[in-house]
C-alpha cells in the first residue's frame, strides 16, 4: 500500500466493504444452504429407501425377477449407487449396481440411520412381508459435492457482482479526485524544467481548488524571483569581469615584480659569492702571516695579540665560508662528490680537530662506532666532515660541563644499501619546543645570549640540513629543556644516511 497510487487506494477502500459484506452474507448463506442440502438429501434417501422397501414387501416371495427389476429401477434414482437384497432363509442375494463399499470397523448409523463409508452412505431396511429379508441401498456423495460447488460458484459470482457495483461509483469519484492532481503534478514537472509561462487550470473543487490557486501564486513568485536572479547574475558577471581584469593587471605587475626579485636575488648571490672570494684571499694572507709571526720570537703580550688576530681571522673565514656555501645552495650550484671514504677515519679527524676546543671547556669527548657499521663507503667526505664538524662544534660550544659523544650505528641493511645513523649527544641545557622549530632555519640561533658570547651567523645548521638532504638523508633533533643547571638533559642532533654495501654510496 505504500507505493500504490491514490486511485488504487480509493478503489481498494471501495471494494473492501463490498467484499467483506459479500463474504459475511455469502458465508452465512452458504452454511445454511449446505445444512439444507444435507438434510434434504438425508430425507430424500430415507424416502427412496422406504418406498422401495414397501414395494418389495408387496411382491410374492418367489418372484425374484420382479425383485431384481425393482432393484434396477432403484439404481435410476438420484445418487443411488448400488442396492442389495439379502434373504434371511439363505436364498441367493439379489444385487444391482457396483459392489457395496466396505463400512469401517465399528461404524454406527448416524441420526438419519445412515452408515458412512469413504465415498457414500448406506441405509438398511428390514422387510417383514411374506419372506423376511434386508434391503441395503448405497447413495453416492457426488451429488452433495456438486451442490456445494454450485453454491460456492454462486457465492463467488454474487461477490464479484457486488464488487463491480461498488467499483463504479468509486471509479468515478477517483477520476474526479485524481485527474486534477495529475494535472497539477504535470504542471509542477514543467515548472521544475523551467517553464514558468504555463497556465494551470484543472477545474478542481474544494481543497484541490485552493491548492491550484496556491500553485499559481507560487509560479508567479518563482517568475519574479527568476527575473530578479537573472538581473543579479548579470550584475555579478559584470562585476566579476571587471575584477578579473583588475586581477590580470595585478598578476602582470606581480610577475614583473617576481622577475625583478629573482634578478635581484641572483645579483645578490653573485655579489656574495664574489665578495666571499675577494675577502677570503686577504684573510688567507692574514692567517698565513700570523702563522709565520708565531714562529718568530715574541713577548707574551705580542703572542696574546697574535693569538687574538689569528682567532678573529679564522672566525671571519668560517663566516665567509658559511655565507658562500649558503649562497651556492640558494642558487642551486652546490655540487656533491661521490668518492670512496672511511667513516671511522672521518669521525676521528673531526674529533681530533675539535679536541683543543673541548679541552678548553673541560669537556670529555668520545666516539662510538658500532662493529656492524661498514668501513668502505661512497659519498662526499668534505661535506660529511663539514656537517659533523658543525654539529660537534655546536655541542661543545653550548655545553658547560659533561661530555660530547658521537655515535655511528647501522639501522637497516638492505643488501645493496644500508641505513646508517650518526648522532651527536651532549650534556648541555637542552632546548624548549619553540626553539627546536626554528633550529635549522637560516640566521637563527636558539640562545641569543650564547650567540653574543660565542659568535656566529646562524647559518651552520641551515647549511648542514641542506647538505644532508642533498645527500638523500634526514637530520633532526631530540632535546629536553633542563630544569636545573646544565648537568643533565642531553641535546642529541642526529643525521641518518643510507649506504649500500661493498662500494656503498653514502646518502644522508
Rosetta blueprint (number, residue, H / E / L):
1 X L
2 X L
3 X L
4 X L
5 X L
6 X H
7 X H
8 X H
9 X H
10 X H
11 X H
12 X H
13 X H
14 X H
15 X H
16 X H
17 X H
18 X H
19 X H
20 X H
21 X H
22 X H
23 X H
24 X H
25 X H
26 X H
27 X H
28 X H
29 X H
30 X H
31 X H
32 X H
33 X H
34 X H
35 X H
36 X H
37 X H
38 X H
39 X H
40 X H
41 X H
42 X H
43 X H
44 X H
45 X H
46 X H
47 X H
48 X H
49 X H
50 X H
51 X H
52 X H
53 X H
54 X H
55 X H
56 X H
57 X H
58 X H
59 X L
60 X L
61 X L
62 X L
63 X L
64 X H
65 X H
66 X H
67 X H
68 X H
69 X H
70 X H
71 X H
72 X H
73 X H
74 X H
75 X H
76 X L
77 X L
78 X L
79 X L
80 X E
81 X E
82 X E
83 X E
84 X E
85 X E
86 X E
87 X E
88 X L
89 X L
90 X L
91 X L
92 X L
93 X L
94 X E
95 X E
96 X E
97 X E
98 X L
99 X L
100 X L
101 X L
102 X L
103 X L
104 X L
105 X L
106 X L
107 X L
108 X L
109 X L
110 X L
111 X L
112 X L
113 X L
114 X E
115 X E
116 X E
117 X L
118 X L
119 X L
120 X E
121 X E
122 X E
123 X E
124 X E
125 X E
126 X E
127 X E
128 X L
129 X L
130 X L
131 X L
132 X L
133 X E
134 X E
135 X E
136 X E
137 X E
138 X E
139 X E
140 X E
141 X L
142 X H
143 X H
144 X H
145 X H
146 X H
147 X H
148 X H
149 X H
150 X H
151 X H
152 X H
153 X H
154 X H
155 X H
156 X H
157 X H
158 X H
159 X H
160 X H
161 X H
162 X H
163 X H
164 X H
165 X H
166 X H
167 X H
168 X H
169 X H
170 X H
171 X H
172 X H
173 X H
174 X H
175 X H
176 X H
177 X H
178 X H
179 X H
180 X H
181 X H
182 X H
183 X H
184 X H
185 X H
186 X H
187 X H
188 X H
189 X H
190 X H
191 X H
192 X H
193 X L
194 X L
195 X L
196 X L
197 X L
198 X L
199 X L
200 X L
201 X L
202 X L
203 X L
204 X L
205 X L
206 X L
207 X H
208 X H
209 X H
210 X H
211 X H
212 X H
213 X H
214 X H
215 X H
216 X H
217 X H
218 X H
219 X H
220 X H
221 X H
222 X H
223 X H
224 X H
225 X H
226 X H
227 X H
228 X H
229 X H
230 X H
231 X H
232 X H
233 X H
234 X H
235 X H
236 X H
237 X H
238 X H
239 X H
240 X H
241 X H
242 X H
243 X H
244 X H
245 X H
246 X H
247 X H
248 X H
249 X H
250 X H
251 X H
252 X H
253 X H
254 X H
255 X H
256 X H
257 X H
258 X H
259 X H
260 X H
261 X H
262 X H
263 X H
264 X H
265 X H
266 X H
267 X H
268 X H
269 X H
270 X H
271 X H
272 X H
273 X H
274 X H
275 X H
276 X H
277 X H
278 X H
279 X H
280 X H
281 X H
282 X H
283 X H
284 X H
285 X H
286 X H
287 X H
288 X H
289 X H
290 X H
291 X H
292 X H
293 X H
294 X H
295 X L
296 X L
297 X L
298 X L
299 X L
300 X H
301 X H
302 X H
303 X H
304 X H
305 X H
306 X H
307 X H
308 X H
309 X H
310 X H
311 X H
312 X H
313 X H
314 X H
315 X H
316 X H
317 X H
318 X H
319 X H
320 X H
321 X H
322 X H
323 X H
324 X H
325 X H
326 X H
327 X H
328 X H
329 X H
330 X H
331 X H
332 X L
333 X L
334 X L
335 X L
336 X L
337 X L
338 X L
339 X E
340 X E
341 X E
342 X E
343 X H
344 X H
345 X H
346 X H
347 X H
348 X H
349 X H
350 X H
351 X H
352 X H
353 X H
354 X H
355 X H
356 X H
357 X H
358 X H
359 X H
360 X H
361 X L
362 X L
363 X L
364 X E
365 X E
366 X E
367 X E
368 X E
369 X E
370 X L
371 X L
372 X L
373 X L
374 X L
375 X L
376 X E
377 X E
378 X E
379 X E
380 X L
381 X H
382 X H
383 X H
384 X H
385 X H
386 X H
387 X H
388 X H
389 X H
390 X H
391 X H
392 X H
393 X H
394 X H
395 X H
396 X H
397 X H
398 X L
399 X L
400 X L
401 X L
402 X L
403 X E
404 X E
405 X E
406 X E
407 X E
408 X E
409 X E
410 X E
411 X E
412 X E
413 X E
414 X L
415 X L
416 X L
417 X L
418 X E
419 X E
420 X E
421 X E
422 X E
423 X E
424 X E
425 X E
426 X E
427 X L
428 X L
429 X L
430 X L
431 X L
432 X L
433 X H
434 X H
435 X H
436 X H
437 X H
438 X L
439 X L
440 X L
441 X L
442 X L
443 X L
444 X L
445 X L
446 X L
447 X L
448 X H
449 X H
450 X H
451 X H
452 X H
453 X H
454 X H
455 X L
456 X L
457 X L
458 X L
459 X L
460 X H
461 X H
462 X H
463 X H
464 X H
465 X H
466 X H
467 X H
468 X H
469 X H
470 X H
471 X L
472 X L
473 X L
474 X E
475 X E
476 X E
477 X E
478 X E
479 X E
480 X L
481 X L
482 X L
483 X L
484 X L
485 X L
486 X L
487 X L
488 X L
489 X L
490 X L
491 X E
492 X E
493 X E
494 X E
495 X E
496 X E
497 X E
498 X E
499 X E
500 X L
501 X L
502 X L
503 X L
504 X L
505 X E
506 X E
507 X E
508 X L
